[in-house]
């Protein structure tokens, strides 16, 4: 299967995992909370200027939460360099931007060629900056007492003490959210610092063991049809293996992909013919892909799409010839096809 085709499948699988929205809240609040928690699918951004334009657009979309006076007017005031590089129609001159950005990406080594590692490092850096910016905005908005941290009630004030005391852990209920909050609260002091809040908002990108274990447990509930708390081979085959296979085919270009039986046997460490949550941990990044994971695959996609001579490197000429590949988000925004919501209730 071609890598471009597999990448489309990965996008679909990636979007399908953005599933957390408290079902009992009004639709508008639920959608806003889903966006705030980072579960809305977003294409990684190659150009930090475009990332800044997206940030301004997000502030405008959030309405009263931001002080946006229009994306274009705000952008001109905050990032005038975007308009110095624009064409006569006022749109970003992406050819000019690629010329500026190429030497910033090509630095290890600086040889006029961009390899996968350089591209992956660059896209990952843009993604980390985006996650940090979102977290900073949330912290600034919800930190009502100005102590630099967020309490459960500051972030989710709709839940009363009685709601929390009932500890109902169904999807979207107070106990369900409290568990996520507790998982992120490493101290634990009942408050989320910047890093803890980032883990709470973007759990798929967290290295926190409790968060990862919780995500895998929630994922297993959807695959475990006989409700025994483990995955049989059939459950693994029909609900986990195809997802894993899509990623591996993309990463290896279809070479040396283990069969379902081979992968199951590899994961089944105690050889009891079922998989526990702990045994599924090696598949975490495939079953719960975060934006950082997606950034690595997006980097490979960029290389694959623009590498005309298939030598594994990109020249500036190749990038200019395929400039639209690096500005997918920009083109899609202009065509009105971006910012779809993906709500797949657990």
Secondary structure, DSSP 4 states (H G I P E B T S, - for coil): --HHHHHHHHHHHHHHT-----TTS-HHHHHHHHHHTT-S-----S-HHHHHHHHHHHHHHTGGGS--S-HHHHHHHH-THHHHTB-TTSSB-HHHHHHHHHHHH--TT-SS-B-HHHHHHHHHHHHHHHHHHHHHHHHHHH-TT-SSSEEHHHH-TTS-HHHHHHT--STTSHHHHHHHHHHH-SS-SSEE-HHHHHHHH-GGG---HHHHHHHHHHHHHHH-TT-SSSB-HHHHIIIIIHHHHHHHHHHHTTSSPPPHHHHHHHH-TT-SSSB-HHHHGGGHHHHS--HHHHHHHHHHHHHHHH-TT-SS-B-HHHHHHTHHHHTHHHHHHHHT----------
